[in-house]
Amino acid sequence: MMAQAANAQGNKDKTNLTVSNVYSKLKAAILPLRKYGAANIVGFVSSVTLDLLEHSTDY
């Protein structure tokens, strides 16, 4: 439901994630949520995104 609401409001990013940009893209996506407190943020990523993140030099 949250994803549907975000898409309906135009809150989507079609950037292709790569090893070099995945960390910064995730950080940028989380930034607006930090006002609720870092302990309250739970996120889910695909296995492809996790693989990119694990190979990222920024992580």
C-alpha angles and dihedrals in degrees: 000000000000092000091050091050091048092050091047090054092048094251099143135111122208095193113139107238118229136175089263098050108027096090095048092045092052091047090050091049092051096046097084090051095054091085086075091057129271093252091062098056117103118174137182126205133181120259089251091055091047090051091052090048092051090053094044116115090213095058 
